[in-house]
Amino acid sequence: GLLMIINSKRTTSYYTAMFYVMTIQIAGHYFLAQSTNVSEALLANKIAYVGAVYVPLLFFLGELTICNIKVTKALRISLFAVSSIVFAFAATAGYSDIFYKSITLVQRNGVTDFIPVFGPTHILFNIMLFGYLISGIVVLIYSLLRKKNFSFRNLRGLATIGFVSIGSFFVFRELECDMLAMPAIYIAVEFIMLCIIHRI
């Protein structure tokens, strides 16, 4: 709602889409917290993965736009295809052991979470995240060296939330509390994005 108020006359499509996808992602985390069995937890996790695979894509495309780097249709289709393949593997959870070999439901701070045993295709998700992280750094350095016409403050804000959100995910996953902690990170990211979009 705040995004529509501050951006009513001009739509920054990647960021608008990112807000919608993050809303779905946070809903998935909430549904997981309320789940009572493995089937419900797996379904909630798949909803959360909608954001997990598409938010980094939208974020990267938005970074390219802010840096005035042309985003071709072929690039958008290719990146979307990669994210969709990763999501397709995530959607097999519960039907196949290629993404999750097994999961164990646990109760943490009064809400439901699960501990997974990762299958062989889960590595693709990690590769995708690292790929976007490295690509984002390359774009940042390239833009700074070329000194194109862009807002350094906006780019610095994007870089910060990119590093914090992806870095936090890996840290919290090692601590086995990513499903509980990440929604707070996403909300913080959305507020920072509102400030950047307001400047744009």
C-alpha positions in Angstrom: 0.0 0.0 0.0 2.8 2.4 0.9 4.5 1.5 -2.4 1.5 2.4 -4.4 1.1 5.7 -2.5 4.6 6.9 -3.1 4.9 5.5 -6.6 1.4 6.2 -7.9 2.4 8.1 -11.1 5.3 6.1 -12.2 5.8 2.3 -11.8 9.3 0.8 -11.3 8.2 -2.6 -12.4 10.9 -4.8 -11.0 10.6 -3.3 -7.5 6.8 -3.4 -7.6 6.9 -7.1 -8.6 9.5 -7.7 -5.9 7.1 -6.3 -3.2 4.3 -8.6 -4.3 6.6 -11.6 -4.4 8.0 -10.8 -1.0 4.5 -10.6 0.4 3.9 -14.2 -0.9 7.2 -15.3 0.6 6.4 -13.9 4.0 3.0 -15.5 3.9 4.8 -18.8 3.3 6.9 -18.3 6.4 3.8 -17.5 8.4 2.0 -20.7 7.1 5.0 -22.7 8.0 5.0 -21.3 11.5 1.3 -22.4 11.9 1.7 -25.8 10.2 0.8 -28.9 12.2 2.2 -31.7 10.1 4.8 -32.4 7.4 2.4 -31.9 4.5 1.4 -28.5 5.6 5.0 -27.5 6.3 6.1 -28.6 2.9 3.3 -26.7 1.2 4.2 -23.6 3.2 7.8 -24.0 2.3 7.0 -24.1 -1.4 5.0 -20.8 -1.0 8.0 -19.3 0.7 10.3 -20.5 -2.2 8.3 -18.3 -4.6 10.1 -15.4 -3.1 13.3 -17.2 -2.4 13.9 -17.8 -6.1 12.3 -14.8 -7.7 13.2 -11.9 -5.4 17.0 -12.2 -6.1 16.1 -12.2 -9.9 14.0 -9.1 -9.6 16.5 -7.4 -7.3 19.3 -8.0 -9.8 17.3 -6.7 -12.7 16.4 -3.6 -10.6 20.1 -3.0 -9.9 20.8 -3.1 -13.6 18.1 -0.6 -14.3 19.3 1.8 -11.6 22.8 1.5 -13.1 21.5 2.4 -16.5 22.6 -1.0 -17.9 20.4 -2.2 -20.7 18.3 -5.2 -19.8 17.6 -7.2 -22.9 14.6 -9.5 -23.4 17.0 -12.5 -23.8 18.6 -11.8 -20.4 15.3 -11.5 -18.7 14.0 -14.7 -20.2 17.2 -16.6 -19.4 17.3 -15.5 -15.7 13.6 -16.2 -15.3 14.1 -19.7 -16.8 17.0 -20.4 -14.3 14.9 -19.3 -11.3 11.9 -21.3 -12.6 14.0 -24.4 -12.9 15.2 -24.0 -9.3 11.6 -23.4 -8.2 10.4 -26.6 -10.1 13.0 -28.6 -8.1 11.8 -27.0 -4.8 8.2 -28.0 -5.8 9.2 -31.7 -5.9 9.6 -31.7 -2.1 7.3 -34.3 -0.6 7.1 -36.2 -3.9 10.7 -36.8 -4.6 14.0 -36.8 -2.6 15.9 -34.7 -5.2 15.5 -31.4 -3.3 14.9 -32.5 0.2 15.8 -36.1 1.2 13.8 -35.7 4.4 12.5 -33.1 6.8 12.0 -33.2 10.6 9.4 -30.9 12.2 10.5 -29.0 15.3 9.0 -26.4 17.6 11.0 -23.2 18.1 9.8 -20.4 20.3 6.3 -21.8 20.1 6.1 -22.0 16.3 6.7 -24.8 13.8 9.9 -25.0 11.8 11.7 -27.9 10.1 15.2 -29.2 9.7 15.9 -30.6 6.2 18.3 -33.1 4.8 19.2 -31.6 1.4 19.0 -33.6 -1.8 21.3 -33.3 -4.8 19.4 -30.5 -6.6 19.4 -28.2 -3.7 22.9 -27.1 -4.6 21.4 -25.3 -7.6 19.6 -22.9 -5.2 22.9 -22.1 -3.5 24.6 -21.6 -6.8 21.9 -19.3 -8.0 22.1 -17.1 -4.9 25.9 -16.9 -5.1 25.6 -16.1 -8.8 23.3 -13.2 -8.1 25.6 -12.0 -5.3 28.7 -12.1 -7.4 26.9 -10.6 -10.4 25.6 -7.8 -8.2 29.2 -7.0 -7.0 30.4 -7.0 -10.6 27.7 -4.6 -11.7 28.4 -2.4 -8.7 32.2 -2.2 -9.5 31.5 -1.7 -13.2 29.1 1.1 -12.6 31.5 2.9 -10.1 34.4 2.6 -12.6 32.4 3.8 -15.6 30.8 6.6 -13.5 27.5 6.3 -15.4 24.6 8.6 -14.6 23.1 7.0 -11.6 22.5 7.8 -7.9 25.4 6.5 -5.8 23.2 6.6 -2.7 20.6 4.4 -4.3 23.2 2.0 -5.5 24.8 1.9 -2.1 21.4 1.2 -0.5 20.8 -1.6 -3.0 24.2 -3.2 -2.4 23.7 -3.0 1.4 20.4 -4.8 1.4 21.6 -7.3 -1.2 24.6 -8.3 1.0 22.6 -8.2 4.2 19.6 -10.3 2.9 21.6 -13.0 1.1 24.3 -13.1 3.9 21.7 -13.3 6.6 20.0 -16.2 4.8 23.2 -18.3 4.9 24.0 -17.3 8.5 20.5 -18.1 9.8 20.4 -21.3 7.8 23.6 -22.5 9.5 21.9 -21.6 12.8 18.8 -23.5 11.7 16.5 -20.6 12.3 16.2 -19.0 8.8 12.5 -19.7 8.5 11.9 -17.8 11.7 14.4 -14.9 11.3 14.3 -14.1 7.6 10.8 -12.5 7.5 12.1 -9.7 9.7 15.0 -9.2 7.3 12.5 -9.0 4.4 10.4 -6.4 6.2 13.5 -4.3 6.8 14.5 -4.7 3.1 11.0 -3.5 2.0 11.3 -0.3 4.1 14.8 0.5 2.6 13.4 -0.2 -0.8 10.6 2.3 -0.2 13.2 4.9 0.6 15.1 4.1 -2.6 12.0 4.1 -4.8 10.9 7.4 -3.2 14.2 8.9 -4.3 13.9 7.5 -7.8 
